[in-house]
Structure formats: C-alpha cells, structure tokens
Amino acid sequence: MWDAICNLLKTVLAAIEGFCGDWGLAIIILTIIIRLLLIPLMTRSTEASAHMQVLQPKLKEIQTKYADDPVRQRDEMQKLYTENKFNPLGGCLPILLQMPIFFALFTVTREVGEEAHFYGILPSLQYSASKAFSEWGIAGGWVYVLLVVVFGVLTLIPMLMNLKNMEGEQRSQSLIMGVMMAIMMLWVGWGLPSGVLLYYDTSALWQVVQQKLVTQRVMDRAKAEAQAKLDKQPVEVEVVRKEHKPRPKKKAKA
C-alpha cells in the first residue's frame, strides 16, 4: 500500500516535471493542485473551528458542572455536539489527508537522484540544510537554511492569525503552543530533504494567504450562524427539590 502511494506520487511528479522541466517547480505545481482540491474540506474545517469557539463556553460550563461525574460529562458534551451538528474531528481531515503525501514525498525525493533541483536555487532536492551546510558551508548552504527558517515562520504565522479569535487563557496557551511548534519545526526541518520543505513551505504560504483573504470571512459567518442556532435552543433549568420537613407539633396547653 505504501509503495503504491510512493510510486503514484513519483509518477505524477515525473509527469509534471516532463511538462515544466524542473523537479522543484513540479513540487510547487503539485502542491497548488492539492491545495485547490482541499478547498471544500478546508472550508468545512474552518466552520468546525468556528463552531468549536462558539460552543467553548458551554463546554466549560459542562466540564465544571459535572467535574465529579465523567460519564455524565461525556454524555452532556456529546448531546451538545449532536444538537449543534458538530463533529470535533471535522477540522482534522485536511491535515490527515496531507500526511501521506508529506511522508511519501520524503521517500520520493531520495529516489529521484541528486540531479533533481529547483532551477539552480536548490542544487539538489535530496539535500537537507544539515547536509548542504556541512558540505558547502554558508556560501552554498544558506538557501537551504533559509528554507528551514521559512518552514518555522510559516508554521507560526497561521497560529498568530488565529489569536484574535481567542480570549484569555485559551489565547495564552495557543501562543505558547505556537512558539513551541515553530521551534520544533526548525529542529525537524534541519534534517528534512529540501524537496519536502519546498512542498511544506508552498502549502503553508497558500494557507496564510487563504486565511487572510478567505478563511476569516468564512469563520465570521460560521460563528454568527452557530451562535444564532445556540441562542434559539431552550434554556435548561435544573430544579432542585427541597426536602420537606414536618412542622414540630405544638404542645397541648395544660
């Protein structure tokens, strides 16, 4: 199965390379095609994220109210999801679909040969920043290092753009997580083949532009719709019955 995915990806890339004449450009074109195909799923993912933000206060209320009853807490959260037609995993699908391509590209870049390049800007798509820097020094390896830096920065930017949709503790946690993720990507990217980084950087740049021009509008519309739907739901009032205590009997007068 895995070999079939790698062979398919290699065949598609070879066909695009035969058309454009460059392996690096072929990776960029493939990335754009994939991102175009993912637009409907990305829209649904954005809507799911917007719904999650609207439901967050209710979820926290349920977590606090049933903190001592995990089963009831889970049931109430599931009930809230069902009433609002929300799937917590809906936002993960675009990322999951891209994961096989990302890892398959890692294998393919090692098979296409060192002669595969990106218009001389990247002399070899097989080389990582680590290998290029150790063999060619700063003079020949700086562009590979730059690709890694862009890798980290483009990981952080979408997270920073999402901060304006968050408040308080959630905002602080997301900021810390974003910085930590960017640092981790710098470490991971140092050893990745530049062909893989080229795919990721192109995809991440598309994400930033899409988020700036389209995603925020979809987010605002979806949040408004989810809030309106939530406001129409009946308010549940929990009635607590007081225990009836019998009145003390009056003593009979002598």
C-alpha positions as a printed Julia matrix, in Angstrom:
254×3 Matrix{Float64}:
   0.0    0.0     0.0
   2.74   2.43    0.99
   4.83   1.55   -2.07
   1.79   2.16   -4.25
   1.33   5.65   -2.78
   5.02   6.49   -3.29
   5.0    5.15   -6.86
   1.85   7.11   -7.69
   3.34  10.31   -6.3
   6.57   9.74   -8.2
   4.65   9.11  -11.44
   2.58  12.29  -11.01
   5.66  14.37  -10.21
   7.56  12.9   -13.18
   4.64  13.8   -15.47
   4.55  17.38  -14.17
   8.36  17.62  -14.41
   8.15  16.43  -18.01
   5.77  19.31  -18.67
   7.59  22.11  -16.79
  11.16  20.8   -16.99
  12.09  21.19  -13.31
  11.56  18.94  -10.3
  11.29  21.82   -7.82
   8.67  23.58   -9.91
   6.85  20.24  -10.28
   6.6   20.01   -6.47
   5.21  23.56   -6.29
   2.63  22.83   -9.03
   1.61  19.59   -7.28
   1.19  21.49   -4.01
  -1.07  24.07   -5.66
  -3.19  21.31   -7.23
  -3.57  19.58   -3.86
  -4.49  22.82   -2.1
  -7.12  23.59   -4.75
  -8.66  20.15   -4.26
  -8.69  20.68   -0.48
 -10.58  24.0    -0.57
 -14.02  22.43    0.19
 -12.56  20.45    3.1
 -10.68  23.5     4.39
 -13.94  25.46    4.36
 -15.63  22.76    6.43
 -12.62  22.67    8.76
 -12.89  26.44    9.28
 -16.6   26.16   10.0
 -15.88  23.38   12.51
 -13.31  25.58   14.23
 -15.8   28.46   14.39
 -18.47  26.2    15.89
 -15.96  24.98   18.48
 -15.21  28.54   19.56
 -18.92  29.31   19.94
 -19.52  26.12   21.94
 -16.45  26.6    24.15
 -18.26  28.48   26.98
 -20.97  25.79   27.08
 -18.34  23.04   27.12
 -16.51  24.68   30.02
 -19.8   25.01   31.86
 -20.48  21.27   31.39
 -16.94  20.35   32.46
 -17.29  22.4    35.64
 -20.82  21.25   36.42
 -20.06  17.54   36.03
 -16.42  17.53   37.13
 -17.14  14.67   39.56
 -19.13  12.6    37.06
 -17.01  11.85   33.92
 -19.72   9.68   32.35
 -22.4   12.35   32.67
 -19.9   14.97   31.49
 -19.14  12.95   28.34
 -22.85  12.36   27.66
 -23.72  16.04   28.05
 -20.88  17.1    25.76
 -21.96  14.56   23.15
 -25.52  15.83   23.48
 -24.32  19.38   22.86
 -22.36  18.25   19.79
 -25.38  16.38   18.43
 -27.8   19.26   18.98
 -25.46  21.61   17.13
 -24.47  19.05   14.45
 -20.8   19.43   15.35
 -18.06  16.87   14.75
 -14.98  17.52   16.96
 -12.77  15.72   14.42
 -14.08  17.64   11.43
 -11.21  20.12   11.46
  -8.52  17.43   11.31
  -9.39  15.9     7.94
  -7.37  18.25    5.65
  -4.24  17.69    7.74
  -4.74  13.92    7.85
  -5.19  13.75    4.07
  -1.91  15.6     3.5
   0.15  13.46    5.86
   0.63  10.52    3.43
   1.75  12.94    0.7
   4.19  14.63    3.06
   5.82  11.33    4.09
   5.69   9.84    0.59
   7.48  12.91   -0.75
  10.24  12.21    1.76
  10.74   8.81    0.07
  10.36  10.13   -3.48
  12.97  12.9    -3.09
  15.5   10.25   -2.13
  14.72   8.21   -5.26
  14.75  10.91   -7.94
  18.52  11.38   -7.7
  20.78  14.22   -6.64
  20.42  15.86  -10.05
  16.81  16.82   -9.23
  16.98  20.54   -8.46
  14.96  23.75   -8.35
  16.31  25.99  -11.13
  19.77  26.05   -9.57
  18.38  27.8    -6.48
  18.38  24.42   -4.74
  21.11  22.38   -6.48
  19.74  19.13   -5.06
  16.27  18.44   -3.67
  17.73  15.45   -1.83
  19.97  17.61    0.34
  18.86  18.8     3.74
  20.05  22.04    5.34
  22.31  19.98    7.58
  24.0   18.19    4.67
  24.25  21.28    2.46
  25.73  23.36    5.25
  28.28  20.69    6.2
  29.4   20.09    2.58
  29.2   23.57    1.06
  29.41  25.86    4.07
  27.43  29.08    4.41
  28.19  30.12    0.81
  26.37  27.15   -0.72
  24.08  26.15    2.13
  22.47  29.45    3.1
  19.45  28.96    0.83
  18.76  25.58    2.47
  18.98  27.21    5.9
  16.6   29.94    4.71
  14.14  27.26    3.62
  14.19  25.84    7.17
  13.65  29.3     8.72
  10.68  29.87    6.4
   9.44  26.42    7.48
   9.34  27.56   11.12
   7.95  31.04   10.44
   5.12  29.78    8.22
   4.2   27.29   10.96
   3.84  30.13   13.46
   2.02  32.76   11.35
  -1.37  30.95   11.0
  -1.42  30.34   14.75
  -0.75  34.04   15.41
  -3.52  34.98   12.98
  -5.95  32.78   14.93
  -5.2   34.54   18.23
  -7.66  37.35   17.54
 -10.45  34.77   17.64
  -9.43  33.68   21.14
  -9.56  35.2    24.59
  -7.9   34.87   27.98
  -6.29  31.6    28.92
  -7.01  29.97   25.56
  -5.15  32.81   23.8
  -2.09  32.48   26.07
  -1.96  28.7    25.69
  -2.26  28.94   21.89
   0.57  31.5    21.74
   2.89  29.31   23.8
   1.97  26.23   21.77
   2.55  28.14   18.51
   6.04  29.27   19.54
   6.93  25.77   20.74
   5.65  24.27   17.49
   7.7   26.72   15.41
  10.86  25.89   17.36
  10.19  22.18   16.91
   9.69  22.68   13.16
  13.1   24.39   12.94
  14.67  21.35   14.58
  12.76  18.88   12.36
  13.32  20.91    9.2
  17.1   20.95    9.68
  17.27  17.29    8.64
  14.46  17.15    6.05
  15.2   16.94    2.3
  14.71  20.35    0.7
  12.12  18.86   -1.67
   9.89  18.1     1.33
  10.46  21.59    2.73
   9.58  23.1    -0.64
   6.24  21.28   -0.55
   5.53  22.34    3.03
   6.59  25.97    2.55
   4.43  26.32   -0.57
   1.47  24.72    1.2
   1.94  26.87    4.32
   2.25  30.06    2.25
  -1.01  29.14    0.49
  -2.58  28.64    3.92
  -1.51  32.09    5.12
  -2.86  33.84    2.01
  -6.08  31.81    2.1
  -6.56  32.53    5.79
  -6.05  36.26    5.24
  -8.34  36.57    2.22
 -10.97  33.86    2.68
 -10.83  31.92    5.93
 -11.63  34.82    8.28
 -14.79  35.63    6.33
 -15.88  32.0     6.49
 -15.02  31.95   10.21
 -17.07  35.08   10.99
 -20.08  33.8     9.03
 -19.93  30.34   10.6
 -19.59  31.8    14.12
 -22.62  34.01   13.57
 -24.69  31.07   12.31
 -23.56  28.8    15.16
 -24.29  31.5    17.77
 -27.74  32.15   16.32
 -28.51  28.43   16.43
 -27.25  28.17   20.0
 -29.35  31.16   21.09
 -32.51  29.5    19.73
 -32.04  26.42   21.88
 -34.22  26.29   25.01
 -32.52  27.1    28.28
 -32.38  24.13   30.62
 -33.26  24.92   34.21
 -32.28  22.41   36.82
 -34.88  22.23   39.55
 -33.64  21.26   42.99
 -36.39  19.92   45.23
 -36.07  20.82   48.87
 -36.67  18.12   51.4
 -39.96  18.66   53.18
 -39.54  18.72   56.91
 -42.58  18.17   59.1
 -43.54  21.06   61.35
 -42.95  20.5    65.04
 -46.17  19.76   66.88
 -47.33  22.33   69.36
 -47.52  21.19   72.92
 -51.0   20.99   74.26
 -51.85  23.55   76.9
 -52.38  22.18   80.32
